[in-house]
């Protein structure tokens, strides 16, 4: 039972059926489709557009359809194109011709726009939840490793010592911005398109405010043509997901590097690593590598949809069917990536001694020596040049800044005295006592603020979930 065959004498070409069907992927929206249909049915009865008894029959049938699909009793057929047709076809089998009244005052155009918004707002909440869980893991690790020093890098060259907690909390900031982007997108997402019809609105006394309230939307669309042709909300999710994946990839790259023999700063639990089929000694960070590798597919989905939208005239076009596979795969990539990254970090162990040794190697305290000279009245540019020459002497004599004899220091500048040897990793870290710096007190404050921010995320998700139809909506009135 197709929904559009009345004016056609011939059946679609088989290849056309295969090419145009979407049931292979939009079957995933069956709960959202049936939820929207139940509320639409109630509205039709409430407005006197269909009979109340018929509405009761339709709603009961829809609940049975939901159960049948969930239990695998519905056979999906490419000839029925999409999830909307399958639901209505199964409903007709259950209750007869009354099923045909469900589509009154509705088009598949506004129906699919509704389904997608219902699906995506649940996904946004799941995504923010996943980000909050990852942030909590970063915070727990930062608290556990609060006194571990580590080398900070620029250009992947050792630069200055930092607290490992400070390093981890940098990712807290990234993921916090990601969560803010998803929360911001939610406001534009949570708008009801149902009632737009095919593109022009509907000639029935529908109550869109009732629909919005029942379905937990914050408002209704203002333009029917935009309502059915808009996929900005999907683009926004994909854009935010792309940036989140970029941040996950940066963290994954550091996990890959830090677990190598060359770095040796970090070790992962066996449950988050794999081995080699030929080299028995190998313990590979495959989860981190795959998180890093999957970024490209999410970027690709974003570009795919942007290109799809760029040439579409108003209002609905079948091209928009291409939005779902891109969105579904991005969701199925991002959510596990968040969960697995959190799991990797929770199970990880650090080699604090190796990190501490690396933190002071490679002349990473050179800037502190320059600051030492500045404190004694030497202009910074001159101090920079002086310390550069000191480093040259260290390289020539095989010394470090810590064990270079005082007379070697003074041969470069008479400003140096014996206190230069008091400079160490902790004087360096403690000196960075400015907002946003790596000094222990500042990092403790950073951690406390991070915990509050994550608690706010959790609260935001809980508040939004409470406004949505309950999970048992399809089972009970």
N, C-alpha and C positions, 0 to 999 in steps of 0.2 A: 504494500500500500504506500505508493509515493504520495507526497503532499501536493503535487503540482501537475498531475498527468492529464487533466481534463481536456486541454486543447490540443493534445498530441495524438496522432493516429498510430505512430510507430514507436516501438520500444527504442531506448537509447542503444547505440552501438556498445558492444561489450567493453571495448577499450575505453569508451567514454565513461561507462559506469565505473571502471577501475580507476580511471584518471581523476574523476571528480569526487569519489567517495571520501569521506573523512571518518567513517566509523572506526577504522583501525586505530585512530588515536583519540577522537573526541568521545569515545565510550567512557573515557576517564571522567567525564563531566556528568555522568548519569545522576549522581546525587544532587548536584546543583540544579540540573535540568528539572528534576522531579520536585525539588524544594520550590523552585520558582513557579512551577505549574500548579502546585497545591495552593500557594498564596494567590496566584492569579485566579484560580477557580473560586476561592473564597470571595475575592473581590467581585467577580462576575455575579455571584449569588447575592452578595451584599447590596450590589447596585441594581438588582433586579434584571440583569442582562440574561441570566439563565435561571432556571427553576432551582429552588433550594434543595429539593430532593435529588435532582440530577447532580447537583454539585456534591452532595454527600456520596452519591454513587461513584462519581468521578474521583473524588479524593480517596475513597477506599480502594478503588482500582489502582490509583497511582502508588499508594503504599504497597500494594501487592506487586506492582511492577518493580519497585525499588528492591523488594525482597527477592524477586525472581532473578533480577540482574546480579544482585550481590551473591546469590547462591549458585550462579552459573546456569540457570534454567532458560536463559534467553540466548538463542543462536543468532549471532550477528551476521548480517547479509549485506554484501556490497550494493545490492539492488535497492536497499533502503537508505543508502547514502550516509545518514548521520544519526547522532544519538536522539535528536528530536523525533525523527520518523520512527525509530525503533520503539521509543517510549509510547508514542501514540498508537503505533501498530499493535503492540502488546496490550495496551489499554483497550483497544477495540476488541481484541480477542477475548478479553476478560469481561467487559461490560456491554459490548455491542455498540450500536450507532450513537449512543449518548457520548461516546468518546470524541466524536466529531465536534462537539460543542466547546471542547476545551480550547481550541485554537481561535475562538471568537475574540476579537479585539487584541490580536497578537500576530506578529510576523516572526518568521525564523530570524529575521535581521535583529530585532530588539531582543529576541529570546536568547540568541547566542551571545550577544553583548552582555546580557544579564548573567548568563552562566559563567562567562569568563571573569566577570568582576567578582561574582560570588567565590569562584575558585581562587582568584589571585589575592583577594584580601585575606583569606585563610593562610595562603602561602606567605604573605608579607608578615603576618603575625608569627608564623613558624620560623621565618628567617630572622626576625628580630630576636626571637627566643634563642635561636641558635647562636646569634652574635653575643647575646648576653651570657650564654653558657661558656663560650670561648673566652669572653672577658673575665668571667669568674675564675676560669682556669689560669689565665695570665696573672690575675691578682693573687691566687693561692700560691703559684710558683714564685711570684715576686716576694711574697711574705716569707716563704720557706727559704729562699735564697737571698734574704735581705742584706747579708753581710758578705756576699760573694762579689769580688771585683772581677772585671773582665776588660779585655781590650776593646776600645771603641775604634771603629774603622771609618775612613773615608777612602774612596777609590780602591776599596778592598785592601788597603794598606793600614797597618796599625797606626793609630793617630794619637788618642789620649785615653787614659783609663777612665772607666765608668763603673757604676754599680750594675751588676747583671739585672737587678730589679728595674733600674732605669731603662735599660735596653728593652726589657719585656714590656714595660708600660708604654713605650713608644707605639707598640702595636695596639695597645688599649686605645690610644688616641685615634689610630686609623680606623679601627672597628667601631669606635664610637661615632665617627663621622659617617661611616657606612650606615649604622643604625638610624642616624638622623635623616639620611637620605630616604631610607625606606619609610620612616614615619611621615616624612613630608609628602612622599608620593601617595601614602594611604589616604590623605585628605582628598586628593583629586580622584583617587580610585573609588572611594566609597560613595558613589553617586548613582542613583537608579536610572537605567536607560529604558526599562520596560514601560511601555505606553507610547513609545515613539512610532510603533508600527513598522512598516517597511521603510518609510522615510518621512512621512508627512503628518504623523499623528493619526488619531483614530476618530471615527464618527460615532463613538459610543460614550455614554456617561461614566467613564472609568474614574476611579479614585486612585491617583498615583501616590498621593500622600499616605493612604492606607497601605499600599504596596511597600513603600519605602519604610514605614514604621515596622511592618511585619517582618521585613527582611533585614532590618537593622542598618539601613542606609541613612546617611546624614542629610541627604537632600536628593532632589530629582534633577535630571538633565533639563536644560533650558531650551535646547534646540533639537528637534527631532532628527534632522539630517546629520548633525554632528554626533548625536547619540549612537546612531547605527554605524557611522563611518569612522568613528574615533577608535584608535588603538594606541593613543599616546600613553595610556596607563600601562600597557604592556612594554612599550619602549622604555618608560621610566624604570620599570622593574629590571629589565635587561641591562640598562645603563648602570643602575646601582649594583646589580649583581656582577657586572663586569669589573667595576672598581673594587668590589669586595674580593673577587677572585684575584685581582692584581695584588691586593694586600696579603691574601693567603699565600700567593705564590712567592712573594718576597720572604715571608716567614718560612715557607717550605724550602726555599733556596738556602736560607741560613741553616736550617736543620740538616739539609744534605751536606753542606760544607762542614758544619761543626761536628758531624758524626764521622768524617773521614779520619784516616790515620794521620794525615797531615795536620789537621786541626786538633782532633781528639778532645774537644771540649764537652761533648754531649754523647750520651748513649741512649738508645731507644729500647723499649721493652720488646721481647721477642714477638709479642702479639701484634706489633705494629711494623714488623719488618718481614722480609722474605729472604730466601737463600738462592744459591746458584745451582743449576743442574749439573755443572761440571766442576766447580771450585768449592769444595766442602767447607772452606773457612769463611766464606762470604756471609755477611749479614747486611742486606741492602735496605736502604730507606725508601722502599718502593712506594709506600703510601704518600710520602712527601713528594716524591718525583711525579706521581700521578696527579696530585693536587696542582703542582706546577704545570704539568702537561695539559691538564683539562681547561686551563684558562682560555686557550685559543678557541675552543668550541663555543664558549659563552660569548667571547668577543664576536665570533662569527654569527651567532644568532642575533646579536644586536644589529650588526651591519645588515644582515639579511632582512630584518624587519624594516629598518630605515629605508633600504632600497625598495622594498615592496610598497611602502607608503608614499614614496616621493612623487609618483606619477598618477596617483589615483584621483579621479574626479569624484565629486560627491554624488550619491551618498555611499551605499554599500556596494562593494564589488567582491566577486568571488575570490579575488587575490587574497582577501583577508583571512581565508581559510588557512593560509600559510602561517598565520601567527601562532597556532597552537603547538605544532611540533617543536618550533623554536623555543617557546615558553616552557613547555613541559620538560624538554631536555635540559634547559638552563636550570630549572628548579631541581631536577634530579641530579644535577652536577653540583650545584651550590650547597644544598642542605647536607648531603653526606660529607662534602669537603669541610664544612664547618665542624661537624661532629667528629670527624676523624682527626682533624688538626687538634681539637681540644683533647681528644684521647691520647694522641701522641705526646702532647706536652705534659699531661697528667702522669704519664708513665715514665717520663724521661728522667735521667740522672745526669748531673754535671760533675766534671772533674774540677773541683774548686782550685786545687793546687796548680793544675795546668793553666787554668784561666788566669790565676794570679800571676804566674810566671810570664805569661804572654802579655799581661797588662803593662808590665814595665819593660818589656823587651823592645827592640827596634827604636830606642831613643824616644819612647812615647812621653817622657817627662821633659822633653826639650822645651816645650812651651812654658812649663812651670819654671824652668831655669831662666827663660827670657823674662817672665813676670817677676822673678826674683831680682833681676837687674833693674827692671822698671821701678820696683819699690825702692830702689836705691838711687833714683833720679835719672837713670839712663832712658832716653827716648826709645819707644818700642821698636822703631825701625832699626835703630843702632843695636839694640839688644838682640833683635832677630838675627842680624848679621854676625854678632859676636858668638851667639850660640851655634850658628851654622859652622863657624870655624872651630868651636869646641867639639862639635860632632865629627868634623874632619880629623881632629887630633885623636879622638877615640878610635875612629876607624883605622888610623895609621898605627896606633900603638896597641890595638886589641883590647881596649878598655870599654867599660860602659860609663854612663854619666855618674852612676853611683860610686864606682871605684876609681875614676880618674883622679890622680893625685892633685892636691891643691895647687902645687906649683905649675902644673900643666894648665889648670884653669887661669891662674894669674898671669901666665905667659901670654894669654889671649886678652885678658882685661884685669887690671889691678882692682877693680870693684869687687871681685870675688873674695870671699873669706871662708873660713872653715864651716860656716853655717850652710853653705851650698850643699854639703853632704847630708843635711837634715831633710832635704827634699825626697819624699818617697811617694808611693802610690796613695797613701791615705792623706798626706798633706795636699796632694793634688785634688783628690776627690772632695775633701772637706772644704777646700778653697772655693769650690763651685757652689757657694751658698747663695744662690739667687733664684728667684721664681723660675721654675722650669729646669733648674740645674740638677746635677747628679749628687750633690751633697746628701748625706743620709737623712737629715731632717727634712729636706725638700722632697726627697723620694717618699718618705713616710707620708708627708702631706699629699703628694701626688697619688699614692696608693689609697689613702682615705677618700679623696675626691673621686677616684675611679670606682670605688665600691659604691658610693652614693649614686653616681651616674648610672651604674648597672642596675641598682635597685629601682631607679626611676624607669629604666627600660622595662623591667619586669612588671612594674605597676602599670605602665602604659599598655602593655600587652594584655594584662588581666582586665583592665577597664574596657578595652575594645572587645575582648572575647565575651564579656558579660552582655554587651549590646547586640550580639549576633544571635540568630535563632539557636536554640539549644541543640546539642548533638543528637538528642532523641526526637527531634521535630518530626521526622518521617515515621516514627513509631507511635507517637501519641499526639493528641490534639492539644 
